[in-house]
Amino acid sequence: AMAKGTRSRSPSSEHAKTQAAPTQPAPALVKTKEQVAPSQCAMKTKSLLKEYFVGGDFKEATRSLEEIIGVGSDGDVARGSAVVEASVLLVLEMKDAEVKKLDGVILYLVSERRLHGEALKKGLKEPLEFISDIQIDAPRAGELFCVLLSSWLNKSSDVNDPFSVYALFADHSRLPSNADEILAHTLAKISSDTTKEDVAAIDNVQRRLLPPPTKLRDEDGIKELIE
């Protein structure tokens, strides 16, 4: 009788287990916590990086940025691009040491798949757009921007394709007045070989920057600009 009783209760107990199983989506709650607005991402990023630049720990800095971006949850590209944009705008008015530190942080995040290549490209658009204005107060901003851009395009497997550098300029609705020089110097850092594609890309940027009556640089002039 005891055995029968045990048998008769076991289906209901199994049913109870299966009913209880769906109540365990804890990871979703963790991801939701990380979903902050891009504007908050920017403020947090600047605060974290300033602390890191004055002697903070690399692992702590990258882990904190990973949490802000929250790859794998909704809006991770928007948050990632906000992190990139804020960090680039911050270091363009700083020195080589801070630029080098940021370079290492971003490359690490991309290599560990904690920052999407698409977020990296989007995050570079606003710094590119305002680079001429930034250079008024920070004359080396263009040079530092080229250092970061060439490094991320050259060393990051997620964004290292032959067209990504051109896409950044081609897809941009508002380019700075010195966009052709920035593109040229970036290409020079990526590769010592000047290709016809390089010349065509810079020529295309110049056509967008200059009014129709203005004479553009010829091919030799563009090659000289790159070299």
Salt bridges, closest charged atoms under 4 A:
GLU14 OE2 - LYS17 NZ 3.96
GLU60 OE1 - ARG63 NH2 2.52
GLU66 OE1 - ARG114 NE 3.39
ASP76 OD2 - HIS116 NE2 3.09
ASP96 OD1 - ARG140 NH1 2.55
GLU129 OE2 - ARG174 NH2 3.06
GLU143 OE2 - ARG140 NH2 2.96
ASP158 OD1 - ARG113 NH1 2.86
ASP180 OD2 - ARG217 NH1 2.79
ASP203 OD2 - ARG207 NE 2.95
GLU219 OE2 - LYS223 NZ 3.73
